[in-house]
Amino acid sequence: MKEIICGFAGVGKSTLAKKRAGYVDLESTPFKKDWDLYSDVAIHMAKSGYTVMVSCHLGIRQALKQKEVNYKVYSPVESEKYRYLQNYKDRGDDESFLKMFETNFYKFIKEISETETNVFWLHGRNLEDGLNLTNK
């Protein structure tokens, strides 16, 4: 089975999937918070040979844990809040998304740090850099 990556919003999941064969950004929106189905599809794709990048929602991480599936979390650090908010604006996210992240960014980072052991803090890098894929 290939890897499952839980990536925080804006770390570069979609960009990486567009650039590299074998990487899939499995968007959570179509699953309408059905974390069980979302995790099943991610697991199926990973077993089919893809590195699957999913959202970093607590629900998907809990579903993967319940199914005893290994995954890694890639996340920004707290000090990057305003850079990420600007990135969300630049990529055209709607006002409700921007407001939700403006309000909850620190809460999300804290929750990740308190509930996850396999976290890779990006410290100003994107996912591609964090996976050491740049220049490969």
Secondary structure, 3 states (H helix, E strand, C coil): CCCEEEECCCCCHHHHHHHCCCEEECCCHHHCCCHHHHHHHHHHHHHCCCEEEECCCHHHHHHHHHCCCCCEEEECCHHHHHHHHHHHHHCCCCHHHHHHHHHHHHHHHHHHHHHCCCEEECCCCCHHHHCCCCCC
